[in-house]
Amino acid sequence: MHVSWPMTRYRNAAAFGSLTVSEKERMNAAYAAYQSAFNQALREAGGDYDAPAPDYVKERANQLHEVLAGIPLLH
């Protein structure tokens, strides 16, 4: 949930061509790392979306937020 809304803002900005290639590359890499960690945690939780997020997922989410914070248009 904490990633969903910021990612919506990012996707909207990307769709309108408002981001640089560098911004898109950084975001895509950060999101891929987060998504991979999330999927791993979901598998470990047996598909339970209500299970607490492990620290490694929180770390990837925080990294994703840092990248988002570095894109002025998304504030």
C-alpha positions as CSV (number, residue, x, y, z in Angstrom):
1,M,0.0,0.0,0.0
2,H,2.8,2.4,0.8
3,V,4.3,1.7,-2.6
4,S,1.0,1.7,-4.6
5,W,0.2,5.4,-4.6
6,P,3.7,6.7,-5.3
7,M,4.0,4.1,-8.1
8,T,0.7,5.4,-9.6
9,R,2.1,9.0,-9.6
10,Y,5.3,7.6,-11.3
11,R,3.4,5.7,-13.9
12,N,1.2,8.7,-14.7
13,A,4.3,10.9,-15.1
14,A,6.0,8.3,-17.2
15,A,3.0,7.9,-19.5
16,F,2.9,11.6,-20.2
17,G,6.6,11.7,-21.0
18,S,7.5,13.9,-18.0
19,L,10.5,11.8,-16.8
20,T,14.1,11.6,-18.1
21,V,15.6,8.3,-19.3
22,S,17.8,8.3,-16.2
23,E,14.8,8.8,-13.8
24,K,13.0,5.9,-15.6
25,E,16.0,3.6,-15.4
26,R,16.5,4.3,-11.7
27,M,12.8,3.8,-10.9
28,N,12.6,0.6,-13.0
29,A,15.6,-0.9,-11.2
30,A,14.3,0.1,-7.7
31,Y,10.8,-1.2,-8.5
32,A,12.2,-4.5,-9.9
33,A,14.2,-5.0,-6.7
34,Y,11.1,-4.2,-4.5
35,Q,8.8,-6.5,-6.6
36,S,11.3,-9.3,-6.4
37,A,11.6,-9.0,-2.6
38,F,7.8,-8.7,-2.2
39,N,7.1,-11.8,-4.3
40,Q,9.7,-13.8,-2.3
41,A,8.1,-12.7,0.9
42,L,4.6,-13.6,-0.4
43,R,5.9,-17.1,-1.3
44,E,7.4,-17.5,2.1
45,A,4.1,-16.4,3.7
46,G,2.2,-19.0,1.7
47,G,0.4,-16.4,-0.3
48,D,-0.9,-14.6,2.8
49,Y,-1.1,-10.9,1.9
50,D,-1.8,-10.0,5.5
51,A,1.5,-11.5,6.8
52,P,3.9,-8.9,8.3
53,A,6.5,-7.7,5.8
54,P,10.0,-9.0,6.4
55,D,12.8,-6.4,6.9
56,Y,14.2,-7.1,3.5
57,V,10.9,-6.0,1.9
58,K,10.8,-2.9,4.0
59,E,14.4,-2.1,3.0
60,R,13.5,-2.4,-0.7
61,A,10.4,-0.3,-0.2
62,N,12.4,2.4,1.5
63,Q,15.0,2.4,-1.3
64,L,12.1,2.8,-3.8
65,H,10.8,5.7,-1.8
66,E,14.2,7.3,-1.9
67,V,14.4,7.1,-5.6
68,L,10.9,8.5,-5.9
69,A,11.9,11.4,-3.6
70,G,14.8,12.1,-6.0
71,I,12.4,12.8,-8.8
72,P,11.2,16.4,-8.4
73,L,8.1,16.0,-10.6
74,L,6.6,13.4,-8.2
75,H,6.4,15.6,-5.1
